[in-house]
Amino acid sequence: MPNVPWRVSLEVLDTLNTLHRLKPVPPAQSGTGFSLCCKLFLSLLFSGCVLSQDFKDYKVETVSGNNIYTEGPAWSTEGYLIYSDAPNDRLMKWVPGQPPIVLRDKAGGAMGNAFDAQGRLYSCETHARRVTRTDKKDRLEVLADKWQGKRLNAPNDVVVRKDGHAYFTDPAFGKQQDTRELDFYGVFHVTPKGELDLVSKSQTRPNGVALSPNGKVLYVTDSDRHAVIAYDLDKAGAASGERTVISQIEGIPDGIKTDEKGNLYVAARAVFVYTPEGKPLGQVQLAETPSNLTFGEGDLESLFVTARRFLYRVRLNVKGSVQY
């Protein structure tokens, strides 16, 4: 059983007070009423324990520190981690128990990375201003580099649903602003057939991107609004129902991931954890400011976090959500 502190939350106390104020149940209904009250209490008690999960009891391990600026961690089902060392223009590969090695030089300024259900690697190449996919035979293809004849700004992060629908953000930071051809920052959708659709366009910059465990909700961090935006996704991958689920995030929200319960992990001033409804659960503090994150290893209970020149591993008592 997970090591969860059994602390009664405010929600449970409120429920107990409410139950205490209820009128006595007639004898003929007392069994049913008592049963329902017990079920409600136990449900909220367990819920309260989850919401009270202690994020102070965790251990941070340094996997790598010989980088300039790490980004885009992605776990492969073959048992290794990919991450970007963007200023060095290289993709790195780490196998547990071994030192990281260079997977690819001249990686187009790769930032965000993701694997699909077929084990193919998707990368957002900010310098090359494109999104690529590499198969297991190391054959690379360009999935997106233009929108209506104009070059993309600087693709930043990507996620792929189980059925092959991919979503990526296209902001522009620093000098990337000077070479923009598009007059907006976008979130894009690539269908399994390779068609490119626009999910949203704005004057604020989208950054990280993630999916709910069932693939029906798309989450996007907005660095300028300090917020997380959500979209409903249908079976065809089309997005609708744009809404803000988290606001006033401390620091600049960057990468985002979900766990098996649907909770959101946002890399900002720290790694902040929220319920799917946007209620704060806790945070993971690191020595450096986190940029991105992913769940990995065999049990998916290791949270890998890129932070400046470091790659960290944090063991948690919850499994991450993956789309493969």
ZAGU-738109 format. One line per field, with one value per residue: residue number from 1; x, y, z of N, C-alpha, C in turn; residue in one letter. Coordinates in steps of 0.02 Angstrom, whole numbers, plus 50000, padded with zeros to 5 digits. Example, Ala and Ser with C-alpha at 12.3 -4.5 7.8 and 13.67 -1.06 7.14 Angstrom:
<recs>
num	(1,2);
n.x	(50660,50642);
n.y	(49716,49888);
n.z	(50390,50354);
ca.x	(50615,50684);
ca.y	(49775,49947);
ca.z	(50390,50357);
c.x	(50660,50645);
c.y	(49835,50002);
c.z	(50390,50394);
residu	(A,S);
</recs>
This chain:
<recs>
num	(1,2,3,4,5,6,7,8,9,10,11,12,13,14,15,16,17,18,19,20,21,22,23,24,25,26,27,28,29,30,31,32,33,34,35,36,37,38,39,40,41,42,43,44,45,46,47,48,49,50,51,52,53,54,55,56,57,58,59,60,61,62,63,64,65,66,67,68,69,70,71,72,73,74,75,76,77,78,79,80,81,82,83,84,85,86,87,88,89,90,91,92,93,94,95,96,97,98,99,100,101,102,103,104,105,106,107,108,109,110,111,112,113,114,115,116,117,118,119,120,121,122,123,124,125,126,127,128,129,130,131,132,133,134,135,136,137,138,139,140,141,142,143,144,145,146,147,148,149,150,151,152,153,154,155,156,157,158,159,160,161,162,163,164,165,166,167,168,169,170,171,172,173,174,175,176,177,178,179,180,181,182,183,184,185,186,187,188,189,190,191,192,193,194,195,196,197,198,199,200,201,202,203,204,205,206,207,208,209,210,211,212,213,214,215,216,217,218,219,220,221,222,223,224,225,226,227,228,229,230,231,232,233,234,235,236,237,238,239,240,241,242,243,244,245,246,247,248,249,250,251,252,253,254,255,256,257,258,259,260,261,262,263,264,265,266,267,268,269,270,271,272,273,274,275,276,277,278,279,280,281,282,283,284,285,286,287,288,289,290,291,292,293,294,295,296,297,298,299,300,301,302,303,304,305,306,307,308,309,310,311,312,313,314,315,316,317,318,319,320,321,322,323,324);
n.x	(50042,50027,50136,50052,50010,49892,49790,49657,49564,49510,49394,49338,49317,49222,49119,49093,49046,48930,48858,48840,48746,48632,48462,48398,48389,48243,48199,48165,48238,48365,48474,48500,48526,48635,48729,48746,48798,48918,48983,48997,49077,49196,49234,49263,49360,49466,49486,49527,49648,49724,49725,49799,49924,50094,50214,50335,50412,50521,50652,50784,50883,51035,51053,51125,51245,51323,51292,51229,51102,50964,50824,50660,50636,50604,50533,50575,50494,50585,50673,50756,50805,50774,50841,50857,51001,51003,51082,51203,51162,51117,51050,51026,51055,51006,51037,50982,51100,51210,51321,51261,51249,51290,51160,51122,51205,51201,51060,50961,50928,50849,50713,50579,50529,50454,50386,50296,50162,50221,50351,50422,50520,50478,50525,50544,50618,50691,50785,50791,50660,50550,50454,50500,50504,50574,50608,50631,50735,50814,50774,50730,50594,50509,50377,50308,50337,50294,50157,50022,50107,50203,50347,50359,50365,50453,50450,50411,50368,50300,50171,50103,49958,49884,49824,49895,49879,49958,50017,50081,50171,50203,50290,50393,50548,50665,50793,50725,50611,50642,50644,50521,50387,50253,50110,50065,50063,50059,49961,49970,49903,49941,49882,49861,49877,49961,49915,49906,49835,49766,49755,49744,49772,49864,49916,49995,50119,50117,50182,50229,50155,50029,49934,49778,49756,49661,49667,49576,49581,49676,49815,49894,50030,50041,50158,50163,50041,50047,49981,49879,49802,49660,49591,49456,49462,49408,49366,49421,49527,49508,49503,49415,49317,49400,49480,49532,49620,49712,49783,49887,50016,50167,50319,50382,50280,50322,50365,50244,50158,50055,49991,49937,49818,49771,49817,49906,50072,50175,50310,50386,50423,50451,50418,50255,50108,49945,49768,49658,49561,49625,49661,49783,49903,50030,50211,50370,50527,50678,50857,50888,50800,50662,50636,50570,50486,50458,50379,50453,50551,50531,50417,50356,50359,50457,50500,50571,50665,50713,50828,50902,51074,51061,50997,50873,50812,50665,50590,50425,50264,50167,50105,50156,50069,50060,50055,50071);
n.y	(49941,50115,50235,50337,50476,50462,50576,50674,50775,50948,50943,50821,50847,50949,50874,50784,50874,50915,50793,50776,50872,50825,50768,50636,50472,50384,50228,50124,50158,50166,50078,50091,50228,50242,50163,50233,50353,50308,50261,50381,50452,50372,50378,50514,50524,50446,50519,50639,50600,50576,50705,50763,50720,50698,50795,50828,50726,50660,50604,50677,50640,50664,50640,50682,50812,50875,50972,51110,51174,51089,51001,50938,50794,50621,50463,50301,50149,50050,50060,50173,50348,50497,50659,50837,50937,51086,51212,51152,51089,50953,50788,50686,50524,50419,50276,50182,50161,50185,50309,50462,50472,50543,50550,50611,50728,50900,50930,51015,51110,51048,51039,51003,50831,50673,50507,50394,50269,50175,50181,50281,50430,50594,50761,50932,51048,51189,51280,51240,51258,51168,51014,50851,50673,50521,50358,50186,50141,50246,50336,50494,50606,50754,50825,50945,51110,51227,51344,51379,51423,51499,51501,51407,51472,51431,51281,51203,51106,50939,50814,50649,50562,50401,50351,50410,50545,50700,50840,51004,51145,51315,51436,51582,51631,51748,51782,51719,51787,51886,51836,51793,51737,51712,51795,51765,51661,51485,51334,51175,51037,50879,50762,50580,50555,50651,50779,50954,51049,51195,51222,51327,51504,51642,51793,51772,51663,51492,51344,51213,51048,50924,50771,50711,50558,50477,50530,50626,50758,50901,50982,51139,51240,51414,51531,51671,51707,51641,51519,51369,51300,51214,51095,51009,50851,50764,50603,50612,50691,50827,50988,51077,51189,51279,51327,51399,51312,51320,51458,51602,51547,51522,51587,51548,51452,51299,51148,51012,50875,50726,50618,50448,50469,50580,50699,50855,50901,51033,51119,51255,51388,51295,51117,51108,51032,50986,50952,50879,50976,51090,51116,51150,51027,51005,51023,51000,51037,51096,51112,51188,51288,51208,51148,51055,50893,50716,50556,50397,50244,50069,50052,50171,50267,50356,50523,50617,50762,50901,51032,51176,51148,51021,50851,50778,50646,50598,50501,50446,50404,50375,50326,50378,50448,50382,50380,50263);
n.z	(50000,49962,50037,50116,50211,50340,50363,50420,50314,50289,50218,50260,50396,50387,50333,50437,50533,50469,50463,50598,50627,50567,50569,50675,50605,50558,50637,50545,50435,50474,50452,50314,50306,50393,50326,50206,50255,50310,50196,50126,50216,50221,50088,50073,50170,50118,50002,50059,50113,50000,49947,50046,50030,50070,50011,50059,50097,50012,49903,49817,49682,49591,49424,49314,49286,49197,49094,48994,48982,49022,48952,48900,48946,48911,48928,48872,48828,48814,48915,48941,48956,48867,48844,48815,48784,48760,48727,48691,48581,48568,48586,48725,48799,48928,49020,49156,49285,49208,49138,49059,48879,48719,48608,48489,48393,48333,48340,48298,48391,48488,48601,48682,48696,48649,48657,48551,48539,48459,48487,48425,48414,48449,48418,48464,48373,48403,48346,48212,48186,48180,48192,48220,48182,48232,48185,48244,48169,48153,48057,48004,47995,47942,48025,48041,47989,47938,47933,47841,47737,47804,47909,48060,48229,48344,48387,48542,48643,48651,48638,48623,48583,48620,48505,48403,48377,48382,48478,48487,48554,48502,48537,48559,48615,48683,48567,48467,48444,48352,48225,48185,48081,48088,48156,48281,48429,48440,48469,48406,48309,48250,48143,48134,47999,47959,47939,47974,48101,48178,48347,48440,48440,48501,48589,48694,48764,48736,48816,48894,48867,48890,48917,48983,49079,49010,48885,48843,48876,48843,48906,48925,48967,48997,48981,48992,49047,49164,49189,49171,49034,48974,48857,48783,48703,48558,48482,48357,48379,48380,48458,48587,48692,48768,48919,49076,49197,49299,49381,49415,49441,49527,49472,49307,49213,49137,49078,49086,49160,49187,49317,49355,49419,49364,49412,49401,49360,49368,49302,49368,49472,49566,49564,49548,49610,49563,49577,49451,49441,49474,49605,49729,49778,49827,49825,49743,49790,49719,49694,49585,49462,49391,49222,49141,49140,49171,49193,49235,49221,49266,49352,49336,49437,49459,49450,49330,49316,49226,49254,49234,49222,49266,49281,49369,49479,49557,49675,49691,49765,49674,49517,49355,49213,49052,48872,48802);
ca.x	(50000,50069,50151,50014,49993,49820,49770,49589,49566,49457,49332,49310,49292,49160,49068,49076,49003,48865,48825,48822,48687,48575,48411,48402,48356,48193,48225,48156,48285,48430,48527,48518,48556,48701,48772,48762,48842,48984,49014,49017,49134,49256,49254,49295,49422,49518,49500,49565,49717,49759,49737,49847,49986,50151,50266,50398,50449,50545,50725,50806,50948,51062,51071,51178,51257,51373,51256,51222,51032,50928,50753,50627,50646,50553,50551,50560,50475,50643,50712,50805,50778,50801,50830,50894,51049,50989,51137,51253,51130,51123,51004,51062,51021,51029,51015,50996,51161,51263,51324,51227,51289,51260,51121,51123,51233,51166,50991,50914,50906,50793,50689,50533,50530,50402,50381,50228,50149,50264,50420,50455,50538,50458,50566,50532,50683,50679,50828,50769,50590,50511,50442,50522,50491,50627,50586,50681,50791,50847,50752,50698,50548,50483,50304,50281,50385,50261,50085,49997,50163,50249,50384,50339,50406,50505,50415,50442,50353,50256,50143,50070,49906,49891,49801,49939,49869,50012,50004,50142,50167,50247,50301,50458,50579,50730,50808,50677,50560,50664,50638,50453,50347,50184,50093,50034,50093,50008,49959,49953,49883,49961,49842,49900,49890,50010,49883,49920,49779,49780,49712,49731,49823,49858,49972,50035,50158,50108,50248,50224,50094,50018,49868,49749,49767,49617,49678,49519,49594,49742,49837,49948,50051,50051,50211,50149,49982,50060,49920,49871,49742,49637,49547,49427,49480,49362,49399,49459,49583,49491,49500,49362,49306,49459,49466,49589,49610,49758,49807,49932,50070,50229,50372,50361,50263,50357,50341,50188,50143,50001,50000,49882,49757,49752,49847,49951,50138,50195,50377,50386,50474,50464,50370,50192,50062,49876,49717,49634,49519,49667,49673,49852,49915,50096,50264,50435,50578,50742,50910,50886,50732,50646,50612,50524,50483,50423,50382,50489,50573,50483,50355,50332,50354,50513,50489,50633,50657,50769,50832,50966,51123,51051,50942,50859,50763,50628,50547,50360,50223,50113,50128,50144,50024,50092,50009,50094);
ca.y	(50000,50175,50267,50399,50495,50459,50636,50693,50840,50994,50920,50769,50878,50982,50823,50760,50925,50912,50733,50785,50916,50792,50742,50563,50432,50339,50160,50082,50177,50179,50039,50122,50294,50233,50136,50287,50400,50276,50261,50450,50469,50336,50405,50579,50513,50425,50576,50687,50575,50588,50777,50783,50683,50736,50802,50846,50664,50633,50607,50701,50614,50695,50591,50713,50883,50899,51000,51182,51186,51028,51008,50885,50723,50575,50395,50250,50084,50006,50066,50228,50415,50546,50729,50884,50986,51131,51254,51110,51063,50881,50745,50641,50462,50393,50209,50176,50126,50205,50382,50483,50475,50584,50512,50646,50796,50941,50908,51067,51148,51010,51055,50952,50766,50626,50444,50372,50200,50133,50191,50332,50490,50660,50814,51001,51078,51261,51315,51222,51281,51113,50956,50792,50607,50474,50290,50145,50131,50311,50375,50555,50640,50818,50824,51013,51164,51288,51351,51421,51451,51536,51457,51406,51515,51391,51229,51198,51044,50896,50754,50607,50520,50330,50338,50441,50618,50736,50910,51039,51217,51353,51504,51609,51663,51779,51803,51688,51837,51930,51803,51765,51750,51711,51851,51737,51601,51435,51264,51140,50967,50840,50701,50521,50558,50703,50844,51002,51091,51245,51215,51394,51555,51694,51839,51749,51607,51424,51315,51140,51016,50858,50742,50675,50487,50447,50563,50667,50827,50927,51036,51181,51295,51479,51563,51741,51713,51602,51480,51307,51301,51147,51086,50943,50820,50711,50544,50633,50733,50898,51020,51126,51203,51309,51354,51403,51268,51342,51526,51632,51501,51556,51575,51541,51382,51271,51081,50987,50803,50702,50552,50402,50495,50640,50758,50892,50919,51091,51146,51328,51404,51227,51073,51115,50977,51007,50905,50896,51035,51147,51127,51133,50968,51008,51043,50969,51089,51075,51161,51231,51298,51155,51169,51005,50834,50658,50496,50344,50181,50014,50061,50239,50305,50403,50585,50645,50834,50940,51095,51208,51100,50957,50806,50749,50593,50602,50443,50462,50346,50375,50311,50428,50430,50382,50366,50205);
ca.z	(50000,49960,50101,50117,50280,50352,50398,50401,50283,50307,50187,50302,50457,50369,50324,50503,50565,50436,50486,50668,50629,50535,50613,50683,50553,50585,50646,50486,50382,50505,50420,50250,50317,50422,50274,50159,50289,50315,50129,50110,50259,50199,50023,50083,50209,50071,49959,50098,50120,49936,49941,50097,50018,50096,49961,50092,50109,49948,49895,49752,49660,49531,49372,49272,49298,49148,49037,48998,48998,49005,48935,48863,48962,48885,48946,48823,48856,48809,48976,48943,48956,48820,48862,48773,48810,48705,48704,48660,48521,48567,48622,48769,48816,48993,49040,49228,49304,49163,49128,48998,48818,48666,48559,48425,48387,48284,48349,48278,48450,48516,48668,48705,48663,48671,48621,48537,48555,48418,48507,48385,48452,48422,48447,48444,48357,48405,48299,48145,48183,48153,48233,48183,48211,48215,48200,48277,48124,48151,47999,48028,47949,47966,48031,48035,47990,47913,47939,47786,47699,47846,47954,48130,48271,48376,48424,48609,48679,48611,48669,48573,48611,48604,48437,48355,48371,48416,48492,48506,48564,48458,48562,48537,48673,48669,48498,48421,48428,48298,48159,48177,48022,48110,48200,48341,48458,48428,48489,48344,48310,48192,48141,48114,47927,47946,47927,48027,48120,48231,48406,48466,48428,48552,48594,48750,48740,48763,48829,48902,48844,48918,48908,49039,49070,48959,48821,48824,48893,48826,48951,48898,49010,48965,49021,49003,49090,49225,49194,49133,48994,48956,48800,48775,48640,48538,48454,48297,48400,48378,48523,48599,48763,48801,48985,49122,49255,49352,49369,49465,49457,49546,49424,49237,49201,49079,49063,49124,49152,49230,49345,49339,49449,49327,49442,49357,49386,49328,49316,49371,49522,49590,49532,49584,49596,49569,49556,49384,49446,49487,49677,49747,49819,49858,49779,49749,49787,49691,49701,49525,49436,49342,49156,49114,49182,49145,49235,49201,49250,49256,49388,49321,49498,49461,49415,49306,49309,49200,49290,49216,49196,49300,49273,49435,49486,49620,49684,49719,49778,49626,49449,49303,49157,48987,48817,48763);
c.x	(50044,50078,50118,49996,49918,49800,49702,49591,49509,49391,49298,49281,49226,49104,49045,49030,48933,48825,48801,48758,48626,48526,48418,48363,48305,48220,48220,48207,48356,48486,48550,48553,48626,48751,48794,48810,48913,49020,49038,49078,49198,49281,49291,49359,49479,49538,49543,49637,49757,49776,49789,49914,50047,50206,50332,50442,50469,50621,50742,50876,50970,51083,51128,51183,51305,51339,51257,51151,50991,50854,50726,50640,50588,50577,50529,50541,50533,50692,50766,50769,50813,50792,50874,50944,51051,51047,51193,51226,51137,51066,51044,51020,51051,50996,51031,51058,51221,51265,51287,51275,51252,51224,51125,51154,51194,51092,50940,50889,50847,50778,50645,50537,50474,50407,50308,50221,50191,50338,50458,50465,50518,50500,50546,50600,50674,50722,50807,50696,50545,50500,50459,50502,50545,50605,50644,50741,50829,50830,50710,50653,50522,50407,50273,50338,50354,50186,50061,50053,50214,50283,50357,50387,50466,50470,50451,50430,50300,50232,50105,50020,49915,49873,49840,49928,49922,49994,50069,50129,50219,50252,50363,50486,50646,50737,50761,50623,50577,50653,50569,50422,50272,50170,50057,50077,50039,50016,49933,49938,49905,49922,49886,49916,49938,49981,49894,49859,49801,49730,49694,49788,49810,49918,50013,50064,50143,50177,50244,50157,50090,49947,49844,49759,49723,49623,49622,49527,49666,49757,49896,49966,50060,50099,50196,50090,49991,50001,49927,49802,49724,49590,49518,49445,49429,49401,49441,49518,49569,49482,49443,49359,49366,49439,49530,49575,49655,49781,49854,49986,50133,50285,50342,50344,50292,50327,50284,50177,50084,50020,49938,49816,49731,49778,49899,50015,50166,50264,50374,50441,50497,50422,50307,50144,49990,49830,49696,49591,49559,49679,49744,49856,49981,50148,50328,50487,50644,50794,50911,50813,50716,50621,50561,50529,50446,50427,50417,50509,50515,50416,50323,50322,50415,50495,50557,50621,50720,50768,50901,51015,51113,50992,50932,50810,50732,50582,50482,50321,50161,50142,50112,50096,50063,50041,50033,50098);
c.y	(50062,50205,50335,50416,50497,50518,50657,50764,50884,50973,50867,50799,50914,50932,50796,50809,50924,50852,50740,50826,50883,50767,50666,50528,50387,50268,50118,50097,50182,50141,50071,50187,50288,50209,50191,50337,50373,50277,50330,50470,50437,50362,50470,50573,50494,50482,50627,50665,50587,50661,50801,50750,50726,50738,50827,50784,50633,50643,50627,50674,50651,50640,50618,50787,50914,50925,51076,51201,51126,51041,50941,50814,50680,50504,50346,50185,50034,50017,50119,50295,50457,50616,50773,50924,51040,51175,51215,51077,50987,50848,50695,50579,50436,50326,50202,50134,50144,50281,50401,50485,50520,50539,50544,50715,50833,50922,50962,51110,51114,51033,50999,50888,50722,50563,50428,50298,50151,50141,50242,50396,50553,50713,50882,51034,51153,51300,51301,51240,51228,51060,50894,50728,50559,50404,50249,50128,50196,50351,50434,50584,50703,50815,50892,51063,51230,51285,51402,51459,51489,51488,51462,51450,51477,51337,51210,51132,51005,50837,50716,50561,50448,50315,50376,50515,50653,50810,50943,51113,51253,51425,51533,51647,51693,51801,51772,51737,51878,51901,51773,51785,51750,51769,51828,51680,51546,51369,51226,51066,50934,50774,50641,50519,50613,50771,50889,51047,51139,51236,51283,51440,51612,51741,51825,51681,51540,51392,51239,51113,50945,50835,50711,50600,50454,50481,50609,50741,50845,50985,51073,51234,51357,51519,51635,51752,51677,51556,51413,51309,51229,51149,51016,50916,50766,50653,50560,50677,50807,50925,51071,51141,51232,51341,51356,51360,51287,51412,51547,51583,51541,51537,51569,51468,51357,51202,51060,50913,50785,50634,50510,50425,50556,50704,50789,50911,50973,51114,51222,51350,51341,51181,51075,51060,51000,50948,50924,50959,51098,51162,51106,51072,50972,51030,51004,51024,51060,51130,51210,51236,51246,51184,51120,50942,50777,50602,50441,50288,50131,50023,50129,50282,50350,50464,50614,50719,50865,51009,51126,51155,51030,50917,50771,50691,50598,50542,50464,50398,50345,50362,50367,50402,50434,50362,50309,50144);
c.z	(50000,50028,50103,50189,50289,50396,50374,50375,50308,50278,50231,50366,50444,50362,50391,50540,50535,50459,50558,50674,50598,50588,50619,50628,50585,50588,50583,50433,50409,50473,50355,50260,50344,50370,50226,50191,50294,50249,50111,50151,50235,50133,50031,50124,50163,50025,49995,50106,50057,49929,49991,50087,50035,50044,49992,50101,50042,49945,49824,49737,49597,49482,49330,49289,49249,49085,49044,49017,48974,48995,48909,48881,48936,48899,48892,48857,48851,48867,48977,48939,48902,48851,48818,48814,48757,48683,48670,48596,48515,48606,48662,48784,48882,49007,49114,49242,49260,49157,49063,48939,48768,48616,48490,48432,48333,48281,48333,48336,48484,48587,48693,48663,48689,48629,48607,48552,48515,48435,48466,48427,48415,48457,48419,48434,48350,48355,48227,48133,48152,48206,48192,48219,48186,48233,48230,48233,48112,48088,48024,47975,47982,47966,48020,48036,47966,47929,47888,47752,47739,47896,48025,48170,48299,48418,48489,48644,48641,48653,48616,48607,48586,48532,48384,48343,48413,48424,48513,48513,48521,48483,48527,48597,48651,48597,48447,48401,48366,48229,48147,48111,48038,48158,48263,48368,48458,48465,48429,48356,48245,48194,48123,48040,47909,47931,47987,48039,48175,48288,48433,48444,48476,48548,48658,48731,48775,48770,48834,48880,48871,48905,48973,49027,49017,48891,48798,48841,48877,48873,48920,48950,48968,49007,49037,49050,49156,49240,49158,49099,48975,48896,48802,48706,48622,48506,48393,48314,48400,48448,48527,48674,48799,48867,49026,49183,49314,49334,49425,49488,49474,49499,49354,49224,49135,49065,49109,49110,49198,49259,49332,49369,49413,49357,49396,49393,49340,49349,49312,49420,49557,49547,49574,49562,49611,49552,49485,49383,49462,49560,49695,49793,49857,49807,49794,49739,49762,49700,49643,49501,49383,49276,49128,49155,49147,49196,49197,49248,49249,49291,49376,49383,49509,49420,49395,49289,49280,49233,49278,49189,49224,49272,49340,49429,49555,49624,49720,49731,49733,49557,49401,49251,49092,48934,48773,48808);
residu	(M,P,N,V,P,W,R,V,S,L,E,V,L,D,T,L,N,T,L,H,R,L,K,P,V,P,P,A,Q,S,G,T,G,F,S,L,C,C,K,L,F,L,S,L,L,F,S,G,C,V,L,S,Q,D,F,K,D,Y,K,V,E,T,V,S,G,N,N,I,Y,T,E,G,P,A,W,S,T,E,G,Y,L,I,Y,S,D,A,P,N,D,R,L,M,K,W,V,P,G,Q,P,P,I,V,L,R,D,K,A,G,G,A,M,G,N,A,F,D,A,Q,G,R,L,Y,S,C,E,T,H,A,R,R,V,T,R,T,D,K,K,D,R,L,E,V,L,A,D,K,W,Q,G,K,R,L,N,A,P,N,D,V,V,V,R,K,D,G,H,A,Y,F,T,D,P,A,F,G,K,Q,Q,D,T,R,E,L,D,F,Y,G,V,F,H,V,T,P,K,G,E,L,D,L,V,S,K,S,Q,T,R,P,N,G,V,A,L,S,P,N,G,K,V,L,Y,V,T,D,S,D,R,H,A,V,I,A,Y,D,L,D,K,A,G,A,A,S,G,E,R,T,V,I,S,Q,I,E,G,I,P,D,G,I,K,T,D,E,K,G,N,L,Y,V,A,A,R,A,V,F,V,Y,T,P,E,G,K,P,L,G,Q,V,Q,L,A,E,T,P,S,N,L,T,F,G,E,G,D,L,E,S,L,F,V,T,A,R,R,F,L,Y,R,V,R,L,N,V,K,G,S,V,Q,Y);
</recs>
